[in-house]
Amino acid sequence: MEEGSVRPNGARHQQTSVPWRKNIDTALRFVTRGESLHRLFGQMNSGHQQLSGLIAAHVQVADESLDARLVRCSRDDISAAEEKPVGEDRYAFLAEWYDPTAALLRRYQLFFYPKDNSVEMFELKHQRMFLRRIKYEDLHLEDLFLGNRVTVFSRQLKLIDYGDQFTANKLGSRIERTFALVKPDVLNKIGDIFELIHSAKLIVTKAKMTRLTWSQAADFYVEHQSKPYFNNLIQFITSGPVVAMELTGDEAMCIWRVLLGPPDSAVARQEAPQSIRAKFGTDAIQNVCHGSESLAAAARVRNVSPKVTLCPGLHRPLCPLPEIMVNLRLLCLCVCQELEFFFPSTVGPGLPNSAVCEDSTCCIIKPHAITEGLTGKILNSIHEARFKISALEMFNVNHANAEEFYEIYKGVVMEYPSMVSELCSGPCIVLEIQGADIPKSFRELCGPSDPEIARHLRPNTLRGLYGKDKVRNAVHCTDLPEDGVLETPYATPTRFHQRDCSHPHQ
């Protein structure tokens, strides 16, 4: 309807006011008073700045509070296994346990606190605490190195990696492996050699007595093939059994070389009278144990120049490394290849041990005796009693195999469960013993199964000298004559490997 038109009832339509006109009029009045408008907008701007500052301050406080809450919540969510007490060392390892019931390898984080000798375990698959921190006297810091098997409350764990950078830096920077080979002429001194190794703070982690054929010995000593004494060396090294060992410890390669002394036993007696070669060696060939002659010899073995290294992927030399560093790397490579020769990392037992399984009996040095450094003393006691050790091998046994090995004692002796736990609590050394009237005479050397009784009745027996209680009584020995030829081949890593290929023993 147009303005001024007549409505149906005859009333004339009044002129309507447009709402936005009032706003324009108000604005025009403020325009006529520019100072007032400027002041108004200035006040509004100032208020806006103040309000923005207040909002920003509150937001910052809120953000800081939120961050603090998030950190606090995150700390609450992390399990106690991930927290390290301030000022206290904690060593972390990735460990595997073979579950025989489920036939699965289960992984854990194992934490060790040397301050109070306590342990803690965290299950990785289900991300939950498996064992809360508890004191455990049977585990020690020197037992914690990669590849070792440790037992925590009857559960045998293999340490496969470091759990954090602190542990890797603290324990991994100096821990080394090296190879030792005891030659045929000093097998009657094997106990003394074990003692010297233990006194040098080195740990025997693998050991095997074996016989080398001519071709195997020639392959092992290939770097000496052009030497005039090569044939004499091979003839000597194949003249009887040898004992191969893996030694582990801080700077193990250097310590072992110093412990050996110069290659020529006559020179060793003059320059290093306390060395192994000075004490037990005869000449440059019959020099007790094998070891690289020098760091340069390790370089010659691989025919690599020690002064130049190549950048990976580039066929050009980089800045020359210090000669000693390159030679050390070459020596490490040489040691690894020597260990692989006797203890292959692939599935399989490697070279066979020297067991004859005839007119013999079985002796097992138990884990607690090995941990306490009693191996050398026990071997010396056996030799002094005029028994011959015809085979020796170190191995680990799992719970199922230990139960089967001790099955004859099940339901007969109360200590059966503890005996099983002890046997699989760490590395064992199985010995094949030969001598007159075996196994009766050797059982007499071992003494009563209870060390307390042995110390009263027969104090010079193995259990009287080295045993602690009825379970940790130093050694196991064959009870019946007919069991000797059965236990010796059974208690070898080869036998256990055939029974349980999914969980090989080293």
C-alpha positions as CSV (number, residue, x, y, z in Angstrom):
1,M,0.0,0.0,0.0
2,E,1.4,3.4,-1.0
3,E,2.0,6.1,1.5
4,G,-1.1,8.4,1.9
5,S,-3.4,5.9,0.4
6,V,-6.8,5.4,1.9
7,R,-7.5,2.3,4.0
8,P,-10.6,0.3,3.5
9,N,-12.2,1.8,6.6
10,G,-11.5,5.3,5.3
11,A,-8.7,6.1,7.7
12,R,-5.6,7.7,6.2
13,H,-2.4,5.8,6.8
14,Q,0.0,7.7,9.0
15,Q,3.7,8.1,8.0
16,T,5.7,5.3,9.7
17,S,9.2,5.9,11.1
18,V,12.0,3.7,9.9
19,P,13.8,2.1,12.9
20,W,17.4,2.6,11.6
21,R,16.7,6.4,11.2
22,K,17.0,6.8,15.0
23,N,20.5,5.2,14.8
24,I,21.5,7.6,12.0
25,D,20.2,10.5,14.0
26,T,22.2,9.4,17.0
27,A,25.3,8.9,15.0
28,L,24.9,12.4,13.4
29,R,24.7,13.9,16.8
30,F,27.9,12.2,17.9
31,V,29.5,13.3,14.6
32,T,28.7,16.9,15.5
33,R,30.6,16.3,18.7
34,G,33.7,14.6,17.3
35,E,35.7,14.9,20.5
36,S,33.0,13.0,22.3
37,L,33.0,10.3,19.7
38,H,36.8,10.1,19.7
39,R,36.8,9.8,23.5
40,L,34.2,7.1,23.4
41,F,36.1,5.0,20.9
42,G,39.3,5.6,22.9
43,Q,37.6,4.3,26.0
44,M,36.2,1.4,24.1
45,N,39.7,0.6,22.7
46,S,41.4,0.9,26.0
47,G,38.8,-1.3,27.6
48,H,39.2,-3.8,24.8
49,Q,43.0,-3.9,25.4
50,Q,42.5,-4.3,29.1
51,L,40.0,-7.1,28.5
52,S,42.4,-8.8,26.0
53,G,45.2,-8.6,28.5
54,L,43.1,-10.1,31.2
55,I,41.9,-12.9,28.8
56,A,45.4,-13.6,27.7
57,A,46.6,-13.8,31.3
58,H,43.8,-16.1,32.3
59,V,44.5,-18.3,29.2
60,Q,48.2,-18.5,30.0
61,V,47.4,-19.5,33.6
62,A,44.9,-22.0,32.3
63,D,47.4,-23.4,29.8
64,E,50.0,-23.7,32.5
65,S,47.5,-25.4,34.8
66,L,46.4,-27.7,32.0
67,D,50.1,-28.6,31.2
68,A,50.7,-29.3,34.8
69,R,47.6,-31.4,35.1
70,L,48.6,-33.3,31.9
71,V,52.0,-34.0,33.3
72,R,50.6,-35.0,36.6
73,C,48.0,-37.3,34.9
74,S,50.7,-38.8,32.6
75,R,52.9,-39.5,35.7
76,D,49.9,-41.1,37.4
77,D,49.2,-43.2,34.3
78,I,52.8,-44.5,34.0
79,S,53.4,-47.5,36.1
80,A,55.8,-47.6,39.0
81,A,58.1,-49.6,36.9
82,E,58.8,-46.6,34.7
83,E,59.7,-44.3,37.6
84,K,63.2,-44.0,38.8
85,P,63.7,-42.8,42.4
86,V,65.8,-39.6,42.6
87,G,69.4,-40.3,43.4
88,E,69.1,-44.1,42.9
89,D,70.6,-46.1,40.1
90,R,68.3,-48.4,38.2
91,Y,69.3,-50.8,35.5
92,A,66.7,-51.9,32.9
93,F,66.9,-54.9,30.6
94,L,64.6,-56.5,28.0
95,A,64.2,-60.1,29.0
96,E,62.5,-63.2,27.5
97,W,61.0,-66.1,29.3
98,Y,59.9,-69.3,27.5
99,D,56.5,-70.4,28.8
100,P,56.4,-74.2,28.3
101,T,52.7,-74.4,29.0
102,A,51.7,-72.0,26.2
103,A,54.9,-72.7,24.1
104,L,55.4,-68.9,23.8
105,L,58.2,-66.5,24.4
106,R,57.0,-63.8,26.8
107,R,58.9,-60.5,27.1
108,Y,59.4,-58.4,30.2
109,Q,61.2,-55.3,31.3
110,L,63.5,-56.4,34.2
111,F,64.6,-53.6,36.6
112,F,67.4,-54.0,39.0
113,Y,68.2,-51.6,41.9
114,P,71.7,-52.2,43.2
115,K,71.1,-50.0,46.3
116,D,69.1,-52.7,48.1
117,N,69.5,-55.6,45.5
118,S,65.8,-55.4,44.6
119,V,64.1,-56.4,41.3
120,E,61.0,-55.4,39.4
121,M,59.3,-56.8,36.3
122,F,56.9,-55.2,33.8
123,E,55.0,-57.3,31.3
124,L,55.3,-55.7,27.8
125,K,52.4,-57.5,26.0
126,H,49.7,-56.5,28.5
127,Q,51.4,-53.3,29.7
128,R,51.1,-54.2,33.3
129,M,53.2,-54.7,36.4
130,F,54.2,-58.3,36.7
131,L,56.4,-58.2,39.8
132,R,56.4,-55.2,42.2
133,R,59.7,-54.1,43.6
134,I,61.0,-56.7,46.0
135,K,64.4,-57.6,47.5
136,Y,66.1,-60.6,45.7
137,E,69.5,-61.7,47.1
138,D,70.2,-64.2,44.3
139,L,70.7,-61.7,41.6
140,H,73.8,-59.5,41.4
141,L,75.0,-56.7,39.2
142,E,77.8,-58.8,37.6
143,D,75.1,-61.2,36.4
144,L,73.5,-58.6,34.2
145,F,74.9,-58.6,30.7
146,L,73.4,-59.3,27.3
147,G,73.0,-63.0,26.5
148,N,73.1,-64.2,30.1
149,R,70.3,-66.2,31.7
150,V,69.2,-65.2,35.1
151,T,66.6,-66.7,37.4
152,V,64.1,-64.5,39.2
153,F,61.9,-66.5,41.6
154,S,62.2,-69.8,39.6
155,R,61.6,-68.0,36.3
156,Q,64.6,-68.2,33.9
157,L,65.0,-65.1,31.9
158,K,67.3,-64.4,29.0
159,L,68.6,-60.8,28.8
160,I,68.3,-59.8,25.1
161,D,68.7,-56.0,25.1
162,Y,69.2,-53.0,27.3
163,G,66.0,-51.4,28.5
164,D,67.1,-47.8,28.5
165,Q,70.0,-45.6,27.4
166,F,71.3,-45.2,31.0
167,T,71.8,-48.9,31.3
168,A,73.4,-49.2,27.8
169,N,75.8,-46.4,28.6
170,K,76.6,-47.6,32.1
171,L,77.0,-51.3,31.5
172,G,77.4,-51.7,27.8
173,S,80.3,-49.5,27.0
174,R,82.9,-51.6,28.7
175,I,81.4,-55.1,28.6
176,E,83.2,-57.3,26.0
177,R,83.4,-60.9,25.0
178,T,86.6,-62.7,24.1
179,F,87.6,-66.2,23.2
180,A,89.9,-68.6,25.1
181,L,91.1,-72.0,24.0
182,V,92.9,-74.3,26.5
183,K,95.4,-76.5,24.7
184,P,95.7,-80.3,25.2
185,D,98.9,-80.3,27.3
186,V,97.4,-78.4,30.3
187,L,93.9,-80.0,30.7
188,N,95.1,-81.2,34.1
189,K,95.5,-77.5,35.0
190,I,92.0,-76.6,33.8
191,G,90.9,-75.9,37.4
192,D,93.8,-73.5,38.0
193,I,92.9,-71.7,34.8
194,F,89.3,-71.3,35.9
195,E,90.5,-69.9,39.2
196,L,92.8,-67.3,37.4
197,I,90.0,-66.3,35.1
198,H,87.6,-65.8,38.1
199,S,90.3,-63.8,40.0
200,A,90.6,-61.5,37.0
201,K,86.9,-60.6,37.3
202,L,86.0,-62.4,34.0
203,I,83.0,-64.7,33.7
204,V,83.0,-67.9,31.8
205,T,79.7,-67.8,29.9
206,K,80.3,-70.7,27.5
207,A,82.6,-73.7,27.7
208,K,83.0,-76.9,25.8
209,M,85.6,-79.7,25.6
210,T,86.0,-81.0,22.1
211,R,88.5,-82.6,19.7
212,L,89.6,-80.9,16.5
213,T,90.3,-82.8,13.4
214,W,93.3,-81.8,11.2
215,S,91.1,-79.9,8.8
216,Q,89.2,-78.1,11.5
217,A,92.5,-77.1,13.2
218,A,94.0,-75.9,9.9
219,D,90.9,-73.8,9.3
220,F,91.1,-72.3,12.7
221,Y,94.8,-71.4,12.4
222,V,94.7,-70.4,8.8
223,E,96.6,-67.2,9.5
224,H,99.6,-69.3,10.5
225,Q,99.6,-71.4,7.4
226,S,102.7,-69.8,5.9
227,K,104.7,-70.1,9.2
228,P,107.4,-72.8,9.5
229,Y,105.8,-74.1,12.7
230,F,102.4,-74.6,11.2
231,N,102.5,-78.4,10.9
232,N,103.8,-78.8,14.4
233,L,101.1,-76.5,15.7
234,I,98.3,-78.4,14.0
235,Q,99.8,-81.8,15.2
236,F,99.9,-80.5,18.7
237,I,96.4,-79.0,18.8
238,T,94.9,-82.2,17.5
239,S,96.8,-84.5,19.9
240,G,94.1,-84.4,22.5
241,P,90.9,-82.5,23.6
242,V,90.8,-78.8,23.9
243,V,88.5,-76.6,26.0
244,A,86.9,-73.6,24.2
245,M,85.5,-70.8,26.3
246,E,83.7,-67.5,25.9
247,L,84.8,-65.0,28.5
248,T,82.8,-61.9,29.4
249,G,83.6,-58.9,31.5
250,D,84.8,-55.3,31.6
251,E,87.5,-54.9,28.9
252,A,87.6,-58.7,28.6
253,M,89.9,-58.8,25.5
254,C,92.6,-56.6,27.1
255,I,92.4,-58.4,30.5
256,W,92.6,-61.9,28.8
257,R,95.6,-60.9,26.7
258,V,97.4,-59.5,29.8
259,L,96.5,-62.6,31.8
260,L,97.9,-64.8,29.1
261,G,101.2,-63.1,28.8
262,P,103.7,-63.1,25.8
263,P,103.2,-66.0,23.3
264,D,106.5,-67.6,24.1
265,S,106.3,-69.1,27.6
266,A,110.1,-68.5,28.2
267,V,109.7,-64.8,27.5
268,A,106.6,-64.8,29.6
269,R,108.5,-66.1,32.6
270,Q,110.9,-63.2,32.3
271,E,108.5,-60.4,31.4
272,A,105.2,-61.5,33.0
273,P,105.9,-64.1,35.7
274,Q,102.4,-64.0,37.1
275,S,100.8,-64.8,33.7
276,I,99.2,-68.1,32.7
277,R,101.8,-68.9,30.1
278,A,104.6,-68.2,32.6
279,K,103.1,-70.5,35.2
280,F,102.1,-73.5,33.0
281,G,103.6,-73.0,29.5
282,T,106.5,-74.8,27.9
283,D,107.4,-72.9,24.7
284,A,105.9,-70.8,21.9
285,I,103.6,-73.7,20.7
286,Q,102.8,-75.5,24.0
287,N,101.8,-72.2,25.6
288,V,98.7,-73.2,27.5
289,C,96.0,-71.1,25.8
290,H,95.2,-69.6,22.5
291,G,95.1,-65.8,22.1
292,S,95.9,-63.3,19.3
293,E,99.6,-62.4,19.4
294,S,98.9,-58.7,19.0
295,L,96.5,-56.1,17.7
296,A,98.4,-56.0,14.5
297,A,98.1,-59.7,14.2
298,A,94.3,-59.3,14.2
299,A,94.7,-57.0,11.2
300,R,96.9,-59.4,9.4
301,V,94.4,-62.2,9.9
302,R,91.8,-60.4,7.8
303,N,94.4,-58.8,5.4
304,V,93.0,-55.3,6.0
305,S,95.1,-52.2,6.2
306,P,94.7,-50.7,9.7
307,K,95.3,-47.1,8.5
308,V,92.4,-46.6,6.2
309,T,88.7,-47.0,6.6
310,L,86.0,-46.7,4.0
311,C,82.8,-44.8,4.3
312,P,79.8,-47.2,4.0
313,G,78.4,-47.0,0.5
314,L,81.4,-45.0,-0.8
315,H,84.5,-46.5,-2.3
316,R,86.9,-43.8,-1.1
317,P,88.9,-43.5,2.1
318,L,87.7,-41.1,4.8
319,C,90.1,-39.5,7.3
320,P,92.3,-42.2,8.7
321,L,91.2,-43.6,12.0
322,P,93.8,-43.9,14.8
323,E,95.6,-47.2,14.2
324,I,94.7,-48.5,17.6
325,M,91.0,-48.0,17.1
326,V,91.0,-49.9,13.7
327,N,93.1,-52.7,15.2
328,L,90.7,-53.0,18.1
329,R,87.8,-53.3,15.7
330,L,89.6,-55.9,13.7
331,L,90.4,-57.8,16.9
332,C,86.8,-57.8,17.9
333,L,85.9,-59.2,14.5
334,C,88.5,-61.9,14.9
335,V,87.2,-62.8,18.3
336,C,83.6,-63.0,17.1
337,Q,84.7,-65.4,14.2
338,E,86.6,-67.6,16.7
339,L,83.6,-67.8,19.0
340,E,81.4,-68.6,16.0
341,F,83.7,-71.4,15.1
342,F,83.1,-73.2,18.4
343,F,79.8,-71.7,19.5
344,P,77.7,-70.9,16.4
345,S,74.8,-68.5,16.9
346,T,72.7,-70.4,14.4
347,V,70.4,-73.2,15.5
348,G,72.5,-76.2,16.4
349,P,75.2,-77.3,18.9
350,G,78.2,-76.7,16.7
351,L,81.3,-79.0,17.3
352,P,80.5,-82.1,19.3
353,N,81.8,-82.5,22.8
354,S,84.4,-85.1,23.7
355,A,82.1,-87.5,25.7
356,V,82.9,-91.2,25.1
357,C,79.9,-92.5,27.1
358,E,81.7,-95.7,28.2
359,D,83.0,-96.7,31.7
360,S,82.1,-93.2,32.9
361,T,79.8,-91.3,35.3
362,C,78.1,-88.0,35.2
363,C,78.8,-85.0,37.4
364,I,77.0,-81.6,37.2
365,I,78.4,-78.5,38.8
366,K,75.3,-76.7,40.0
367,P,74.5,-73.0,39.2
368,H,75.1,-71.7,42.7
369,A,78.7,-73.1,42.7
370,I,79.4,-71.5,39.3
371,T,78.0,-68.2,40.5
372,E,80.2,-68.3,43.7
373,G,83.3,-69.0,41.6
374,L,83.8,-72.5,42.9
375,T,84.2,-74.2,39.5
376,G,88.0,-74.1,39.5
377,K,88.2,-75.5,43.1
378,I,85.8,-78.4,42.2
379,L,87.8,-79.3,39.1
380,N,91.0,-79.3,41.0
381,S,89.5,-81.5,43.7
382,I,88.4,-84.0,41.1
383,H,91.8,-84.0,39.5
384,E,93.6,-84.4,42.8
385,A,91.4,-87.5,43.5
386,R,92.9,-89.0,40.3
387,F,89.8,-88.9,38.3
388,K,89.9,-88.0,34.6
389,I,87.6,-85.4,33.1
390,S,86.9,-86.8,29.6
391,A,84.2,-84.2,28.7
392,L,83.1,-80.8,29.9
393,E,80.3,-78.5,28.7
394,M,78.4,-75.5,30.1
395,F,74.7,-75.2,29.3
396,N,71.4,-73.9,30.6
397,V,68.4,-76.1,31.3
398,N,64.8,-75.1,31.4
399,H,62.2,-76.1,34.0
400,A,60.6,-78.9,32.0
401,N,64.0,-80.6,31.3
402,A,65.1,-80.2,34.9
403,E,61.9,-82.0,36.0
404,E,62.5,-84.8,33.6
405,F,66.2,-85.1,34.6
406,Y,65.3,-85.3,38.3
407,E,62.1,-87.4,37.8
408,I,63.5,-90.4,39.7
409,Y,63.5,-88.2,42.9
410,K,59.9,-87.1,42.5
411,G,57.9,-88.2,45.4
412,V,61.0,-89.7,47.0
413,V,62.7,-86.6,48.5
414,M,61.0,-83.6,49.9
415,E,63.5,-81.3,48.2
416,Y,62.5,-82.3,44.7
417,P,60.8,-79.0,43.7
418,S,63.7,-77.0,45.0
419,M,66.2,-79.3,43.3
420,V,64.5,-78.6,40.0
421,S,64.5,-74.8,40.6
422,E,68.2,-74.8,41.5
423,L,69.2,-76.8,38.4
424,C,67.5,-74.3,36.1
425,S,68.5,-71.2,38.1
426,G,71.6,-70.5,35.9
427,P,74.3,-72.1,33.9
428,C,75.5,-75.6,34.8
429,I,78.7,-77.5,33.8
430,V,78.3,-81.2,33.0
431,L,81.3,-83.4,33.3
432,E,82.0,-86.9,32.1
433,I,84.2,-88.6,34.7
434,Q,86.4,-91.7,34.2
435,G,88.3,-93.6,36.8
436,A,88.6,-96.8,38.7
437,D,85.3,-98.4,40.0
438,I,83.1,-95.7,38.5
439,P,80.6,-94.5,39.7
440,K,80.9,-95.8,43.2
441,S,84.3,-94.2,43.8
442,F,83.2,-90.8,42.4
443,R,80.0,-90.9,44.5
444,E,82.2,-91.3,47.6
445,L,84.2,-88.3,46.5
446,C,81.0,-86.2,46.3
447,G,79.9,-87.3,49.8
448,P,76.5,-87.3,51.5
449,S,73.8,-85.2,49.8
450,D,73.4,-83.0,52.9
451,P,76.6,-80.8,53.2
452,E,76.1,-80.5,57.0
453,I,76.3,-84.2,57.4
454,A,79.2,-84.3,55.0
455,R,81.1,-81.7,57.0
456,H,80.8,-83.9,60.1
457,L,81.4,-87.3,58.6
458,R,83.5,-86.7,55.5
459,P,84.7,-83.1,55.5
460,N,87.0,-83.5,52.5
461,T,84.3,-84.5,50.0
462,L,83.0,-82.1,47.3
463,R,79.8,-81.4,49.2
464,G,81.5,-81.1,52.5
465,L,83.9,-78.5,51.1
466,Y,81.7,-76.6,48.7
467,G,78.0,-77.3,49.5
468,K,75.6,-75.1,51.4
469,D,72.5,-77.1,52.0
470,K,70.7,-80.2,50.7
471,V,69.6,-78.3,47.5
472,R,72.7,-76.2,46.9
473,N,75.1,-79.0,47.5
474,A,77.6,-78.1,44.8
475,V,77.4,-81.1,42.5
476,H,75.0,-83.8,41.3
477,C,76.4,-87.2,40.7
478,T,75.1,-90.5,39.3
479,D,73.6,-92.8,41.9
480,L,73.6,-96.2,40.1
481,P,76.3,-97.7,37.9
482,E,73.9,-98.3,35.0
483,D,72.8,-94.6,35.1
484,G,76.3,-93.3,34.2
485,V,76.0,-94.0,30.5
486,L,72.4,-92.7,30.5
487,E,72.9,-89.4,32.3
488,T,76.0,-88.3,30.5
489,P,74.5,-88.2,27.0
490,Y,71.2,-86.9,28.4
491,A,72.7,-84.0,30.3
492,T,74.3,-82.4,27.3
493,P,73.0,-79.4,25.4
494,T,72.7,-81.6,22.3
495,R,70.1,-83.8,24.0
496,F,68.2,-80.8,25.4
497,H,68.3,-79.1,22.0
498,Q,66.8,-82.1,20.3
499,R,64.0,-82.1,22.9
500,D,63.2,-78.4,22.7
501,C,64.3,-76.8,19.5
502,S,62.0,-73.8,20.1
503,H,64.1,-72.9,23.1
504,P,67.7,-73.8,22.4
505,H,70.3,-73.8,25.1
506,Q,73.8,-72.3,24.8
